[in-house]
């Protein structure tokens, strides 16, 4: 997406599971903390491009838009 440049855009439908206690979109990674019967698990995804945005942690189906901007990729829920 980022490498294709503005105004590239992608819309995704995904499911946020029960137990997600935090979901952070940071400069170079996305980090989620999930509580399970075994304890808290941290899942991290790294990115080769700068990221920004916000996704709520409420469980259920999410419609997410990923948009290439001039200097970053914006990830937002709508």
Secondary structure, DSSP 8 states (H G I E B T S, - for coil): -GGG-TT-EEEEEEEE-TTEEEEEE-SSEEEEEEEETTEEEEEEEE-SS-EEEE----SEEEEEEEEE-SSSEEEEE-
